[in-house]
Amino acid sequence: MNFKLMVGLTVFLSAGFLGAESVQGEGYSFFLSAPAGWVLDKSLSSEAEADAVLYPQGTTYQNAPSVLYVSVSVKGDGFKDLKDLLAQDEDSARQPNPHFHLQSGPVLETHLRKSVPLYLFLGFKDGTAQAVAYVDEADVVVVFTLSSSNEQILREDLPALQGAVDSYEFIGKTGEDLEGGL
């Protein structure tokens, strides 16, 4: 498949996602939309150490009761697969939080019906709570982390996490990588 055809296909696939934004990094790209009532802000990526940041309209990244971070972890860069990444995330959360517990949540789906496991990270010392959805792709894991000031707010904002995951569409390698490989 040539590069122009791939770009055309990408534009066609994204046509159904009014408001979808392209998120690109070294070796990956995907489309993502903000759920209703939320803002998608890629300008905060470096500050938040994420590829995209979402927060409720009428708030800011700094004062929102919940913030959704979307980041990409490359397989082979400190972990081998999704199971290994989840174990590392759980261990990192458990070490400084003696009351920490991991709870399996419902399996979410992308709009293309890809299953996405959800885990609730609860019992942090500071009272915060997180819901983390892991989208397992061939070479990367796309991680959606909803971080909330407390568990009640986390549960209230879970529909926003589902909406973001539902809007997600993995495109694959970036255009530069595609050109170099064709």
Z-matrix of the N, CA and C atoms (Angstrom, degrees):
N
C 1 1.455
C 2 1.527 1 107.52
N 3 1.327 2 117.41 1 129.64
C 4 1.462 3 118.41 2 -178.65
C 5 1.531 4 111.21 3 -83.11
N 6 1.316 5 114.19 4 166.07
C 7 1.461 6 120.38 5 -174.10
C 8 1.528 7 111.78 6 -61.94
N 9 1.332 8 118.76 7 -43.40
C 10 1.471 9 121.10 8 -178.79
C 11 1.517 10 111.04 9 -62.48
N 12 1.324 11 117.10 10 -38.78
C 13 1.456 12 120.13 11 177.72
C 14 1.522 13 110.20 12 -65.18
N 15 1.338 14 116.70 13 -41.10
C 16 1.459 15 120.68 14 178.89
C 17 1.527 16 110.64 15 -62.50
N 18 1.323 17 117.92 16 -43.17
C 19 1.463 18 121.34 17 178.61
C 20 1.525 19 109.50 18 -63.18
N 21 1.318 20 117.27 19 -43.72
C 22 1.466 21 120.78 20 178.39
C 23 1.514 22 111.93 21 -61.19
N 24 1.324 23 116.38 22 -42.64
C 25 1.457 24 120.94 23 178.20
C 26 1.527 25 110.45 24 -63.87
N 27 1.314 26 116.87 25 -40.99
C 28 1.457 27 121.32 26 178.71
C 29 1.525 28 110.94 27 -61.40
N 30 1.306 29 116.95 28 -45.57
C 31 1.468 30 120.83 29 179.08
C 32 1.522 31 109.96 30 -63.35
N 33 1.325 32 117.24 31 -41.84
C 34 1.462 33 121.48 32 179.03
C 35 1.525 34 110.65 33 -61.73
N 36 1.333 35 116.97 34 -47.36
C 37 1.456 36 120.18 35 -178.94
C 38 1.522 37 111.98 36 -63.14
N 39 1.324 38 115.78 37 -34.70
C 40 1.465 39 118.93 38 -178.13
C 41 1.522 40 112.86 39 -80.26
N 42 1.317 41 117.78 40 -12.12
C 43 1.463 42 120.65 41 -176.34
C 44 1.522 43 112.17 42 -58.99
N 45 1.328 44 117.14 43 -30.40
C 46 1.454 45 120.43 44 179.54
C 47 1.508 46 113.66 45 -76.31
N 48 1.315 47 117.94 46 -7.53
C 49 1.454 48 121.68 47 -176.79
C 50 1.509 49 110.28 48 -108.41
N 51 1.332 50 117.00 49 78.87
C 52 1.450 51 119.10 50 176.37
C 53 1.517 52 108.55 51 -58.56
N 54 1.298 53 116.35 52 127.36
C 55 1.449 54 120.40 53 -179.75
C 56 1.518 55 114.60 54 85.70
N 57 1.320 56 117.88 55 0.35
C 58 1.461 57 119.82 56 178.60
C 59 1.517 58 109.43 57 -68.49
N 60 1.309 59 115.12 58 140.55
C 61 1.461 60 120.43 59 177.80
C 62 1.506 61 109.02 60 -115.89
N 63 1.310 62 114.66 61 146.49
C 64 1.449 63 121.05 62 176.26
C 65 1.523 64 108.80 63 -84.36
N 66 1.318 65 115.56 64 132.05
C 67 1.455 66 121.99 65 176.41
C 68 1.522 67 106.01 66 -117.85
N 69 1.327 68 116.13 67 125.49
C 70 1.460 69 120.22 68 -177.09
C 71 1.512 70 110.94 69 -130.00
N 72 1.309 71 114.12 70 147.48
C 73 1.448 72 121.58 71 174.66
C 74 1.511 73 108.55 72 -144.93
N 75 1.296 74 115.69 73 -172.19
C 76 1.455 75 119.87 74 -178.32
C 77 1.531 76 109.92 75 -69.81
N 78 1.342 77 115.63 76 102.27
C 79 1.454 78 121.00 77 176.66
C 80 1.518 79 115.98 78 91.20
N 81 1.332 80 119.04 79 9.30
C 82 1.463 81 120.35 80 178.47
C 83 1.520 82 110.88 81 -153.13
N 84 1.320 83 115.43 82 157.61
C 85 1.463 84 121.54 83 172.95
C 86 1.521 85 108.47 84 -155.17
N 87 1.332 86 115.31 85 148.74
C 88 1.464 87 120.42 86 177.57
C 89 1.521 88 109.00 87 -156.03
N 90 1.330 89 114.76 88 162.68
C 91 1.456 90 121.45 89 174.74
C 92 1.513 91 108.87 90 -102.00
N 93 1.339 92 115.24 91 147.73
C 94 1.448 93 121.77 92 -179.03
C 95 1.523 94 108.66 93 -151.73
N 96 1.323 95 116.49 94 141.85
C 97 1.459 96 121.94 95 176.10
C 98 1.521 97 109.55 96 -122.71
N 99 1.316 98 115.18 97 150.69
C 100 1.460 99 119.90 98 173.85
C 101 1.512 100 109.01 99 -76.56
N 102 1.327 101 117.92 100 135.71
C 103 1.470 102 119.48 101 174.82
C 104 1.533 103 109.84 102 -66.42
N 105 1.311 104 116.97 103 162.29
C 106 1.468 105 121.78 104 179.53
C 107 1.527 106 110.02 105 -53.31
N 108 1.329 107 115.87 106 130.72
C 109 1.456 108 121.29 107 178.47
C 110 1.521 109 114.49 108 84.68
N 111 1.325 110 117.39 109 5.05
C 112 1.465 111 121.94 110 -179.05
C 113 1.519 112 110.01 111 -122.46
N 114 1.327 113 115.93 112 158.20
C 115 1.459 114 123.91 113 179.26
C 116 1.527 115 108.42 114 -113.55
N 117 1.336 116 116.82 115 134.66
C 118 1.463 117 121.63 116 173.45
C 119 1.519 118 107.11 117 -101.28
N 120 1.328 119 116.48 118 121.94
C 121 1.465 120 121.09 119 -174.74
C 122 1.525 121 109.64 120 -127.89
N 123 1.334 122 116.13 121 105.10
C 124 1.472 123 120.05 122 178.13
C 125 1.523 124 111.37 123 -83.71
N 126 1.334 125 118.16 124 -13.80
C 127 1.472 126 120.37 125 -178.51
C 128 1.525 127 112.09 126 -69.02
N 129 1.319 128 117.75 127 -18.10
C 130 1.463 129 121.79 128 -179.88
C 131 1.527 130 112.91 129 -92.37
N 132 1.315 131 116.18 130 4.83
C 133 1.469 132 120.69 131 -173.84
C 134 1.517 133 113.58 132 -52.19
N 135 1.316 134 117.24 133 -49.88
C 136 1.474 135 118.50 134 -176.93
C 137 1.524 136 111.30 135 -69.48
N 138 1.324 137 117.87 136 -39.83
C 139 1.470 138 120.76 137 178.85
C 140 1.526 139 110.90 138 -63.43
N 141 1.320 140 116.62 139 -40.61
C 142 1.462 141 121.63 140 -176.94
C 143 1.526 142 112.79 141 -88.44
N 144 1.334 143 117.20 142 -5.90
C 145 1.458 144 122.13 143 -176.20
C 146 1.528 145 110.97 144 54.25
N 147 1.337 146 115.10 145 48.17
C 148 1.458 147 122.82 146 179.67
C 149 1.522 148 108.31 147 -145.44
N 150 1.311 149 116.71 148 163.67
C 151 1.462 150 120.43 149 178.40
C 152 1.527 151 111.92 150 -79.10
N 153 1.315 152 116.55 151 -28.98
C 154 1.463 153 121.71 152 177.72
C 155 1.528 154 108.28 153 -152.10
N 156 1.327 155 115.46 154 150.62
C 157 1.455 156 122.33 155 179.37
C 158 1.523 157 107.43 156 -129.11
N 159 1.325 158 116.03 157 134.34
C 160 1.460 159 121.27 158 177.50
C 161 1.523 160 108.59 159 -126.15
N 162 1.329 161 115.70 160 143.58
C 163 1.461 162 120.35 161 178.51
C 164 1.535 163 108.19 162 -152.12
N 165 1.337 164 117.29 163 159.94
C 166 1.469 165 120.08 164 -177.25
C 167 1.534 166 112.20 165 -63.17
N 168 1.330 167 115.95 166 141.97
C 169 1.467 168 120.93 167 174.82
C 170 1.525 169 108.27 168 -58.94
N 171 1.321 170 115.71 169 145.58
C 172 1.462 171 120.46 170 179.96
C 173 1.515 172 113.02 171 87.44
N 174 1.337 173 116.89 172 -2.88
C 175 1.454 174 121.03 173 175.64
C 176 1.529 175 107.44 174 -121.91
N 177 1.305 176 115.33 175 -179.73
C 178 1.458 177 120.13 176 173.49
C 179 1.521 178 107.49 177 -122.70
N 180 1.308 179 115.43 178 167.18
C 181 1.467 180 120.58 179 176.15
C 182 1.524 181 110.39 180 -54.91
N 183 1.329 182 116.79 181 -38.18
C 184 1.453 183 121.12 182 -175.28
C 185 1.531 184 113.65 183 -75.99
N 186 1.350 185 118.29 184 -27.95
C 187 1.468 186 118.08 185 -175.21
C 188 1.532 187 114.64 186 -118.11
N 189 1.315 188 118.18 187 6.72
C 190 1.468 189 120.75 188 -178.61
C 191 1.530 190 110.76 189 -70.04
N 192 1.336 191 117.56 190 140.13
C 193 1.464 192 119.67 191 177.33
C 194 1.539 193 111.94 192 -69.13
N 195 1.323 194 116.48 193 -22.34
C 196 1.466 195 122.12 194 175.46
C 197 1.518 196 108.41 195 -138.55
N 198 1.312 197 115.65 196 141.63
C 199 1.457 198 122.47 197 175.23
C 200 1.520 199 107.11 198 -133.13
N 201 1.315 200 116.00 199 137.01
C 202 1.459 201 121.96 200 178.82
C 203 1.523 202 108.33 201 -108.54
N 204 1.317 203 115.92 202 120.17
C 205 1.461 204 122.67 203 179.20
C 206 1.527 205 108.27 204 -106.08
N 207 1.324 206 116.81 205 135.29
C 208 1.454 207 121.17 206 174.98
C 209 1.524 208 106.61 207 -119.36
N 210 1.324 209 115.68 208 120.62
C 211 1.457 210 120.64 209 -178.40
C 212 1.523 211 109.66 210 -136.93
N 213 1.315 212 115.16 211 164.46
C 214 1.456 213 121.30 212 -177.74
C 215 1.516 214 109.18 213 -121.77
N 216 1.322 215 115.37 214 131.80
C 217 1.458 216 122.21 215 174.60
C 218 1.526 217 107.64 216 -113.48
N 219 1.317 218 115.95 217 129.18
C 220 1.458 219 121.56 218 -177.07
C 221 1.524 220 109.48 219 -88.38
N 222 1.331 221 116.15 220 126.40
C 223 1.466 222 120.36 221 178.36
C 224 1.524 223 109.32 222 -61.62
N 225 1.333 224 115.24 223 139.00
C 226 1.452 225 120.66 224 -177.74
C 227 1.517 226 112.71 225 91.64
N 228 1.335 227 116.74 226 -8.73
C 229 1.469 228 121.21 227 179.38
C 230 1.531 229 108.52 228 -102.58
N 231 1.337 230 116.34 229 66.61
C 232 1.461 231 121.71 230 179.93
C 233 1.513 232 114.36 231 99.61
N 234 1.310 233 118.47 232 -8.72
C 235 1.462 234 122.84 233 175.96
C 236 1.523 235 107.99 234 -152.59
N 237 1.341 236 115.72 235 156.12
C 238 1.463 237 118.28 236 -175.92
C 239 1.523 238 113.98 237 -101.05
N 240 1.336 239 117.08 238 -29.60
C 241 1.463 240 119.97 239 -178.43
C 242 1.529 241 109.42 240 -157.63
N 243 1.323 242 116.11 241 -179.76
C 244 1.466 243 120.91 242 -176.89
C 245 1.528 244 111.75 243 -59.38
N 246 1.319 245 117.57 244 -42.34
C 247 1.461 246 121.02 245 -179.31
C 248 1.530 247 110.58 246 -59.96
N 249 1.321 248 116.47 247 -42.16
C 250 1.458 249 122.07 248 179.03
C 251 1.531 250 111.04 249 -65.98
N 252 1.334 251 117.44 250 -43.22
C 253 1.467 252 121.57 251 178.63
C 254 1.523 253 110.92 252 -62.29
N 255 1.328 254 117.62 253 -43.69
C 256 1.463 255 121.22 254 178.83
C 257 1.527 256 110.52 255 -62.20
N 258 1.321 257 117.62 256 -42.61
C 259 1.464 258 120.89 257 179.10
C 260 1.533 259 110.52 258 -62.06
N 261 1.317 260 116.85 259 -41.62
C 262 1.469 261 120.37 260 178.06
C 263 1.527 262 111.32 261 -65.39
N 264 1.340 263 116.90 262 -42.89
C 265 1.471 264 120.09 263 178.36
C 266 1.522 265 111.05 264 -62.11
N 267 1.328 266 116.38 265 -42.75
C 268 1.465 267 120.32 266 179.30
C 269 1.525 268 110.52 267 -63.77
N 270 1.321 269 117.43 268 -44.86
C 271 1.463 270 121.30 269 -179.83
C 272 1.531 271 111.14 270 -62.51
N 273 1.327 272 116.72 271 -42.35
C 274 1.475 273 120.94 272 179.16
C 275 1.521 274 111.60 273 -62.35
N 276 1.319 275 116.79 274 -36.96
C 277 1.468 276 120.51 275 -179.85
C 278 1.530 277 111.30 276 -76.92
N 279 1.320 278 116.88 277 -36.42
C 280 1.460 279 121.10 278 -175.77
C 281 1.538 280 112.54 279 -71.15
N 282 1.318 281 118.20 280 -37.89
C 283 1.472 282 121.58 281 -173.82
C 284 1.530 283 113.32 282 -53.44
N 285 1.332 284 120.07 283 -52.02
C 286 1.469 285 118.43 284 -177.82
C 287 1.539 286 114.10 285 -89.45
N 288 1.321 287 117.19 286 1.10
C 289 1.474 288 120.67 287 -174.57
C 290 1.527 289 110.18 288 -127.28
N 291 1.328 290 117.96 289 94.07
C 292 1.472 291 120.84 290 -174.77
C 293 1.534 292 114.37 291 -62.14
N 294 1.343 293 118.14 292 -22.87
C 295 1.470 294 120.58 293 -179.18
C 296 1.533 295 112.19 294 -100.97
N 297 1.320 296 115.36 295 11.56
C 298 1.465 297 120.42 296 -178.80
C 299 1.525 298 110.84 297 -63.92
N 300 1.334 299 114.89 298 142.37
C 301 1.461 300 119.86 299 169.38
C 302 1.532 301 109.63 300 -147.02
N 303 1.306 302 113.67 301 146.98
C 304 1.461 303 122.17 302 -179.87
C 305 1.514 304 107.92 303 -103.39
N 306 1.317 305 115.80 304 131.73
C 307 1.459 306 120.75 305 -178.50
C 308 1.528 307 108.48 306 -125.97
N 309 1.305 308 117.01 307 129.41
C 310 1.469 309 120.10 308 175.29
C 311 1.514 310 109.12 309 -71.08
N 312 1.315 311 115.38 310 134.69
C 313 1.458 312 120.93 311 177.19
C 314 1.517 313 109.32 312 -104.49
N 315 1.304 314 116.55 313 -171.16
C 316 1.470 315 119.46 314 177.71
C 317 1.524 316 110.31 315 -69.85
N 318 1.309 317 116.21 316 155.58
C 319 1.460 318 120.80 317 174.84
C 320 1.524 319 107.38 318 -80.00
N 321 1.326 320 116.28 319 123.81
C 322 1.455 321 121.95 320 178.15
C 323 1.520 322 108.53 321 -89.70
N 324 1.339 323 116.37 322 171.98
C 325 1.460 324 121.16 323 177.05
C 326 1.519 325 110.47 324 -137.75
N 327 1.327 326 115.13 325 144.56
C 328 1.450 327 119.89 326 169.49
C 329 1.521 328 107.39 327 -78.25
N 330 1.338 329 117.84 328 170.14
C 331 1.473 330 119.31 329 179.91
C 332 1.526 331 111.29 330 -65.89
N 333 1.336 332 117.87 331 -17.77
C 334 1.468 333 121.42 332 176.13
C 335 1.527 334 111.16 333 -91.32
N 336 1.325 335 116.86 334 11.70
C 337 1.461 336 125.24 335 175.42
C 338 1.525 337 114.32 336 70.37
N 339 1.317 338 116.81 337 26.20
C 340 1.460 339 120.82 338 174.53
C 341 1.527 340 107.78 339 -80.42
N 342 1.329 341 117.23 340 129.12
C 343 1.461 342 122.09 341 -179.97
C 344 1.527 343 110.60 342 -73.08
N 345 1.336 344 114.55 343 137.48
C 346 1.461 345 121.32 344 -176.60
C 347 1.532 346 108.18 345 -132.83
N 348 1.347 347 117.73 346 109.84
C 349 1.464 348 118.70 347 179.19
C 350 1.528 349 111.98 348 -68.38
N 351 1.324 350 114.96 349 143.80
C 352 1.465 351 122.21 350 -179.98
C 353 1.525 352 108.73 351 -120.97
N 354 1.324 353 115.67 352 136.52
C 355 1.458 354 121.30 353 177.61
C 356 1.516 355 109.03 354 -130.07
N 357 1.340 356 115.48 355 141.08
C 358 1.453 357 121.51 356 176.24
C 359 1.526 358 108.18 357 -101.50
N 360 1.322 359 115.86 358 126.25
C 361 1.454 360 123.10 359 177.81
C 362 1.528 361 106.03 360 -102.52
N 363 1.332 362 117.01 361 106.95
C 364 1.465 363 122.39 362 -172.20
C 365 1.529 364 110.46 363 -123.36
N 366 1.330 365 115.79 364 161.58
C 367 1.462 366 120.89 365 176.06
C 368 1.522 367 114.25 366 86.03
N 369 1.337 368 117.54 367 27.16
C 370 1.459 369 119.48 368 175.32
C 371 1.526 370 109.27 369 -71.46
N 372 1.327 371 116.94 370 146.51
C 373 1.465 372 122.34 371 -178.40
C 374 1.518 373 112.74 372 -55.33
N 375 1.324 374 116.91 373 -38.55
C 376 1.461 375 120.74 374 -175.84
C 377 1.527 376 113.41 375 -83.76
N 378 1.334 377 117.41 376 3.46
C 379 1.463 378 121.27 377 177.40
C 380 1.515 379 114.33 378 87.24
N 381 1.326 380 117.90 379 -7.19
C 382 1.467 381 120.04 380 179.24
C 383 1.522 382 109.76 381 -71.27
N 384 1.317 383 115.31 382 166.06
C 385 1.465 384 121.70 383 179.25
C 386 1.527 385 108.24 384 -145.22
N 387 1.325 386 115.65 385 152.68
C 388 1.460 387 120.51 386 -179.31
C 389 1.521 388 110.35 387 -134.39
N 390 1.336 389 114.23 388 146.14
C 391 1.461 390 122.02 389 169.17
C 392 1.527 391 105.24 390 -118.82
N 393 1.327 392 116.48 391 126.92
C 394 1.460 393 120.72 392 -174.66
C 395 1.523 394 109.27 393 -124.84
N 396 1.346 395 114.64 394 123.52
C 397 1.468 396 121.77 395 177.03
C 398 1.522 397 107.51 396 -109.75
N 399 1.322 398 115.85 397 132.88
C 400 1.463 399 122.17 398 -176.50
C 401 1.524 400 109.93 399 -114.10
N 402 1.344 401 116.74 400 115.16
C 403 1.465 402 121.25 401 177.23
C 404 1.533 403 106.80 402 -98.43
N 405 1.318 404 115.55 403 111.72
C 406 1.456 405 122.10 404 -175.96
C 407 1.526 406 110.27 405 -88.16
N 408 1.324 407 116.07 406 110.84
C 409 1.463 408 122.37 407 176.54
C 410 1.530 409 108.33 408 -107.49
N 411 1.318 410 117.87 409 176.24
C 412 1.468 411 122.02 410 -174.66
C 413 1.522 412 112.76 411 -57.72
N 414 1.324 413 118.36 412 -50.44
C 415 1.462 414 121.83 413 -174.49
C 416 1.522 415 114.35 414 -112.17
N 417 1.323 416 116.51 415 -8.37
C 418 1.466 417 121.00 416 -176.37
C 419 1.525 418 110.22 417 -140.26
N 420 1.318 419 114.97 418 164.67
C 421 1.468 420 121.82 419 168.43
C 422 1.525 421 105.87 420 -120.56
N 423 1.330 422 116.40 421 123.39
C 424 1.460 423 121.40 422 176.76
C 425 1.529 424 106.51 423 -92.26
N 426 1.330 425 115.39 424 122.90
C 427 1.463 426 121.48 425 -172.59
C 428 1.527 427 109.56 426 -110.83
N 429 1.329 428 115.80 427 122.38
C 430 1.465 429 123.45 428 176.01
C 431 1.530 430 106.15 429 -103.96
N 432 1.331 431 117.58 430 114.17
C 433 1.461 432 121.44 431 -178.82
C 434 1.517 433 109.82 432 -116.87
N 435 1.328 434 116.43 433 112.45
C 436 1.460 435 122.21 434 174.06
C 437 1.523 436 106.45 435 -93.10
N 438 1.322 437 116.47 436 113.15
C 439 1.453 438 122.22 437 -178.40
C 440 1.525 439 108.37 438 -110.37
N 441 1.338 440 115.89 439 123.54
C 442 1.470 441 120.66 440 -174.52
C 443 1.518 442 110.96 441 -126.21
N 444 1.326 443 115.12 442 156.54
C 445 1.462 444 120.40 443 -177.12
C 446 1.520 445 112.84 444 -67.76
N 447 1.336 446 117.90 445 -22.52
C 448 1.463 447 120.93 446 174.07
C 449 1.530 448 109.40 447 -158.50
N 450 1.318 449 115.91 448 170.54
C 451 1.468 450 120.74 449 -174.95
C 452 1.527 451 112.53 450 -65.45
N 453 1.330 452 118.28 451 -36.77
C 454 1.465 453 120.56 452 -179.80
C 455 1.534 454 110.57 453 -62.38
N 456 1.325 455 116.79 454 -46.35
C 457 1.467 456 120.49 455 178.76
C 458 1.523 457 110.12 456 -64.69
N 459 1.335 458 116.81 457 -38.40
C 460 1.464 459 120.41 458 177.16
C 461 1.529 460 110.24 459 -56.51
N 462 1.311 461 116.52 460 -49.14
C 463 1.475 462 120.43 461 -177.83
C 464 1.536 463 110.83 462 -65.74
N 465 1.323 464 117.80 463 -35.80
C 466 1.466 465 120.95 464 177.11
C 467 1.530 466 111.62 465 -66.05
N 468 1.336 467 116.87 466 -32.58
C 469 1.469 468 120.99 467 -176.27
C 470 1.526 469 113.87 468 -95.29
N 471 1.324 470 118.17 469 2.58
C 472 1.472 471 120.04 470 177.55
C 473 1.534 472 113.45 471 -57.30
N 474 1.354 473 119.55 472 -34.53
C 475 1.473 474 117.95 473 176.58
C 476 1.533 475 113.19 474 -59.66
N 477 1.321 476 118.03 475 -30.64
C 478 1.472 477 120.55 476 176.93
C 479 1.523 478 110.19 477 -67.33
N 480 1.319 479 116.61 478 -40.09
C 481 1.466 480 120.25 479 176.40
C 482 1.526 481 109.70 480 -62.11
N 483 1.328 482 116.97 481 -45.80
C 484 1.465 483 120.31 482 178.12
C 485 1.527 484 110.61 483 -60.18
N 486 1.331 485 117.48 484 -41.09
C 487 1.460 486 121.14 485 179.37
C 488 1.517 487 112.47 486 -63.12
N 489 1.323 488 116.69 487 -40.98
C 490 1.470 489 120.31 488 178.43
C 491 1.526 490 110.53 489 -66.84
N 492 1.322 491 117.35 490 -44.31
C 493 1.467 492 120.83 491 178.39
C 494 1.526 493 109.87 492 -62.71
N 495 1.318 494 116.73 493 -41.08
C 496 1.467 495 120.97 494 179.79
C 497 1.531 496 111.58 495 -61.48
N 498 1.325 497 117.28 496 -34.03
C 499 1.466 498 120.84 497 -177.84
C 500 1.523 499 113.26 498 -80.10
N 501 1.302 500 116.93 499 -14.49
C 502 1.471 501 123.13 500 -173.73
C 503 1.530 502 111.63 501 -67.16
N 504 1.322 503 114.73 502 134.70
C 505 1.465 504 120.66 503 172.55
C 506 1.525 505 108.69 504 -140.90
N 507 1.314 506 116.30 505 114.66
C 508 1.463 507 121.30 506 179.72
C 509 1.519 508 108.71 507 -77.13
N 510 1.321 509 116.18 508 129.42
C 511 1.467 510 121.08 509 179.03
C 512 1.518 511 109.70 510 -97.14
N 513 1.305 512 116.78 511 -36.70
C 514 1.461 513 120.37 512 179.81
C 515 1.509 514 110.43 513 121.35
N 516 1.305 515 114.03 514 -138.28
C 517 1.463 516 119.56 515 -178.07
C 518 1.518 517 109.98 516 -72.03
N 519 1.322 518 115.68 517 155.69
C 520 1.470 519 120.42 518 178.14
C 521 1.518 520 109.37 519 -69.95
N 522 1.319 521 116.36 520 163.87
C 523 1.464 522 122.04 521 -179.67
C 524 1.513 523 112.34 522 -55.94
N 525 1.330 524 117.07 523 -39.25
C 526 1.466 525 119.80 524 179.78
C 527 1.517 526 110.40 525 -64.01
N 528 1.309 527 116.98 526 -41.02
C 529 1.460 528 120.25 527 179.33
C 530 1.524 529 110.56 528 -66.74
N 531 1.353 530 116.25 529 -38.01
C 532 1.450 531 120.03 530 179.84
C 533 1.531 532 110.99 531 -65.22
N 534 1.324 533 116.31 532 -42.94
C 535 1.467 534 119.62 533 179.87
C 536 1.519 535 110.41 534 -61.39
N 537 1.326 536 116.19 535 -43.14
C 538 1.458 537 119.98 536 -177.59
C 539 1.519 538 112.26 537 -67.41
N 540 1.346 539 116.97 538 -25.25
C 541 1.458 540 120.06 539 -176.79
C 542 1.507 541 113.80 540 -93.86
N 543 1.323 542 118.05 541 -5.20
C 544 1.468 543 119.91 542 -176.98
C 545 1.500 544 111.75 543 -107.62
